Amino acid sequence: MITRLKAALVSTVAVGAALVGLTQFGSARILDQESFDAVYADPAPSVDGPLRVFHLGHSLVGRDMPAMLAQLAGDGHAYESQLGWGANMKAHWEPDVQINGFDQENAHPRYRDAKEAVASAEYDAIVLTEMVEIKDAIAYFDSPRYLRRWTDAAWAGNPQARVYFYESWHELDDEDGWLDRIDRDLALYWEGEILRSALAEDDARRPIYVIPAGQVMARFVRAVEDQGGVGNVTDRTDLFKDKIHPNDLGMYLVALTHYAALYQRSPVGLPHELLRANGEPADAPSADVAAMMQEVVWDVVQNYAPAGLP
């Protein structure tokens, strides 16, 4: 009798949740796939001018990528950031959790305290990302909850601000395969466990947009490696300075992806010889590589609904 009663109660809860587009997993609510897709059925409002952007994250954001984005965007674009070494969103939020490398990573003129920044109403876009390994971030650092907290704080500061979730990647030597992981992890972790949970906590179903840098990286690597190399990029290792951190070429690709998503414009034809944040010339992709990068970015971003493009 007890077992039947429990089963009936579980069934009732599941039916009720389904009626409002939610699935209950333990104590977590997860937006179902149909309801998730509906959040992004309409594109974001068009961008009419330069943006001021705040970047929250770690070394896969870094100093150089936002500086490259500013050069791609041109006059009027402004930005600040708060970074750490492998920092997760929880560490950035909780005052009693240490952010490793905080002093080193934020020793530059573009640093601004993150909570002060999002409360200021001075930003058009807030770009958040999570630590990798993404599975560990979810398991141990409550990624959905802290994505929700940062998003709510951003909208409390500026209800018109757009919040973006920057999808990254993992180590090149991942035992499950680098490309396979990028293919799998978007729906499984970035969307499935983080975004769909964070969105379920907002009855208004306001979109948290996605900057699909991992997807761009995978698409570009496949295109290059299928051709046996293009210009000054032979394979995926030419985009990285170690197992996970992009070099200047990789950061250029990520900056293009941010540009396309944030400005809703094609990056095709943008300059490819840029400066690092310290003013030194960045290592540039060859012209043919830059053209391929720009085309790949635009194809991926404009065809991925959560990026918010028309």
Disulfide bonds with the S-S distance in Angstrom:
none
